[in-house]
């Protein structure tokens, strides 16, 4: 997570919240660190001194975040054209979207949705080439 502090120096920091909850999220967010800490009932001193108040404050704040439930079919691609579909229910709190929490000022930028999906396994090449990801990546490269 990228944080712009009061000195306007840009620093790359691991998100305290995501680290404590052992999650991963590639979301990039610009925040006022003191305002965010205040929303949690914390200040920089609490963080630097690793106060036990930090975990309690995060747990308390998490109750204010909505929990989203998504019911969907997930494909498992085994390769060689074989895939299975499994129904799943996914529960999550979106820590990067605090727009529904009273007292948190959020703004968003409109950005292009066109981007290539990550290719994590050779079994995904067929779908990756059909969903436009390969073409988009190709448009960015000079071969």
N, C-alpha and C positions, 0 to 999 in steps of 0.2 A: 504494500500500500504506500503511495506517495503522499507525504504530508508536508504542507507548506506552513511553517511556524511563523511567529510574530516577526522574526528577523527576515522573513521572506527567503530564507535559504531552503532549498529543496533537498530533502533527505529521503532516502529509501529506507523505510522501516518495516519490520514485520508487524502486522496488525496484532496488537495485544489481544483483542477479542478473539480473533480467529486462532491465534496460537493457544490460548487457554482452552478453547473448545476443541482443539485438535482437528480443525477443519482446514480445507484448502479452497481458496477462491481467487480467481485471476482478476477480479474486479480492481480497477484503478480508481481511486477516490481522492479528491482534494478536500481537505477538512481544516477547520480551525481547531487545533489540538486542545486549546484551553476550553473552548466551548463544548467540545465533545466530552472531555473529562468532567466538566461541570455537569453535563447531562447525566453522567454516571454517579455524580456526587463525589468526584475525586479531583485531585489536582496533581501537578507534576511531582510534588514531594511524595505523595502516596506511591506513585509509580517507582520513583528512584529509590525509595526506602523499602520497596517490596512489601508494603503494608498488607496485612491480612484483610484489610478493608476492601482490597481490589477484587478478590474473588467474590465476596459477598455482594459488592456493588454490581458486578457483571451478572450474577445470578438474579438479582432484583430487577435489573434493567431488562433482562431476557424475558421476564414475564410480561413486559409492556409490548414486546414485539409480537406481531401476529404469527401464528403457525399456519403455513400453507400446506394443503394436501393436494397432490396431483395423482390422479388415477390414469394410468396409461399402459400401453403395450410396449415392451422393450424387446428389440431384436438382439439375439446373440448370434453372431456370425462365426461359423466354425471353419470357414474357408471352403474352397472348391465348390462354391455356389450353394452350400448348405447353410440354412439359418433356421432358428427356432424363435417363436414369439412367446414371451412370458408376460402375463398381466402383473403389474406391480402397483403398490400404493407408496408414494414418496412423500415423506413428511419433512419439512424444513423451515427454518427461520432464516429469512434473508437479511443478514446483518448489514449488507451493503445498501439496503433500502429501508431507511428509517423515516420515510415520508409520512407514515401513518401514526407516528409517535408524537403526541402533543409536546410542544416546546423544542422540537428539533427542526431547524431551518434547512430545507433541502431544495436544491435546484438541479436541473439536468441539462445536458447538452445534446442536441440532435446530431447524431453521427450516422455515417453510412453503415448499413447492415451487411453490405457485401464484404465477405471475408471468407477465406478458406477454412474448412474444418480441419482439425488436427488429424493427421494420419498416424495412428498409434499401433496398428497391426497390419501386416500384409493382407489379411483376410478382408480388410476394409477397402481395398483398392477399387473394387468394382463400384461400390456405392460412392466412394470419394470422386471417382471419375464421372459419375452420373449426376451428382448433386450440384455441380458447378465449381466445386473446390479446386479441382485440377486446372480448369480454365482460368479461374481467378488468379491462382498462383502463377500460371504461365503468363498472364497479362502484366505481372509485376516484374518479370525477369527479362533480362536481355541475354538471349542465348547466342 
